[in-house]
Amino acid sequence: MEAISWNPILEALLFAAGDEGLSLDQISSVLEVSKLEAREIIQKLQDTYKDEMRGINIVEMAGVYQLVTKKVHATYLKKLVESPANHTLSQAALETLAIISYKQPITRSEIEAIRGVKIDGPLQKLVSRLLVREVGRLDAIGRPILYGTTNEFLDYFGLKSLDELPELPLLNEGELFNEEADLFSLKYQESEPI
């Protein structure tokens, strides 16, 4: 029987988990190995990243393991974030921002349930633009991160508080019309690019 190569599997799992990361219990359960074996697998992948001079690493924060970029590359990452091509928000980012602003605090999985697609890229862009930030953790299994808007969000959209957000139109029998993104699209198109 051929030995399993755990590095690419663990790497894929951590990538898919995004900024919420994976606990040792989750890794152990998914890989169907003991916690001790899971910890050894994590350590081997961490060693691989160090030995091969890679741009990412695995860190443990608040009981979860995450893929992160190495600080040595911060200058280049900053250039990427500040490049002119990154000064506009995509429709996906606007939709994600609208959901967060109306439903905050909210987890990534709750946003994805509303949008029906993964939101790792748009969420990352909103966080890097300081329009969205982590506001806590949900008291549930895995302690997922809760997201909310920032003062920069209020400034950008010319709001004094979240109370000034436009009301969502109602449909039949009190059902909310789900066009939060359109409200932001109009304001975003009227504003200068960030």
VENLINKA-V772152 format. One record per backbone hydrogen bond with DSSP energy under -1.0 kcal/mol. CO is the residue of the C=O (numbers start at 1). NH is the residue of the N-H. If there is no record, write none. Layout:
co=CO nh=NH
co=CO nh=NH
This chain:
co=4 nh=6
co=6 nh=10
co=7 nh=11
co=8 nh=12
co=9 nh=13
co=10 nh=14
co=11 nh=15
co=12 nh=16
co=13 nh=17
co=14 nh=18
co=17 nh=20
co=18 nh=21
co=22 nh=65
co=23 nh=27
co=24 nh=28
co=25 nh=29
co=26 nh=30
co=27 nh=31
co=28 nh=33
co=34 nh=38
co=35 nh=39
co=36 nh=40
co=37 nh=41
co=38 nh=42
co=39 nh=43
co=40 nh=44
co=41 nh=45
co=42 nh=46
co=43 nh=47
co=44 nh=48
co=45 nh=49
co=46 nh=50
co=47 nh=51
co=48 nh=52
co=49 nh=54
co=50 nh=53
co=55 nh=70
co=57 nh=68
co=59 nh=66
co=61 nh=64
co=64 nh=61
co=65 nh=22
co=66 nh=59
co=68 nh=57
co=70 nh=73
co=71 nh=74
co=73 nh=77
co=74 nh=78
co=75 nh=79
co=76 nh=80
co=77 nh=81
co=78 nh=82
co=83 nh=86
co=84 nh=87
co=90 nh=94
co=91 nh=95
co=92 nh=96
co=93 nh=97
co=94 nh=98
co=95 nh=99
co=96 nh=100
co=97 nh=101
co=98 nh=102
co=99 nh=103
co=100 nh=104
co=106 nh=147
co=107 nh=111
co=108 nh=112
co=109 nh=113
co=110 nh=114
co=111 nh=115
co=112 nh=116
co=119 nh=123
co=120 nh=124
co=121 nh=125
co=122 nh=126
co=123 nh=127
co=124 nh=128
co=125 nh=129
co=126 nh=131
co=126 nh=132
co=127 nh=130
co=131 nh=150
co=133 nh=148
co=136 nh=146
co=138 nh=140
co=140 nh=143
co=144 nh=138
co=146 nh=135
co=147 nh=106
co=148 nh=133
co=150 nh=154
co=151 nh=155
co=152 nh=156
co=153 nh=157
co=154 nh=159
co=155 nh=158
co=161 nh=164
co=162 nh=165
co=169 nh=177
co=172 nh=175
co=175 nh=171
co=177 nh=179
co=179 nh=183
co=180 nh=184
co=181 nh=185
co=182 nh=186
co=183 nh=187
co=184 nh=188
co=185 nh=189
co=186 nh=190
co=187 nh=191
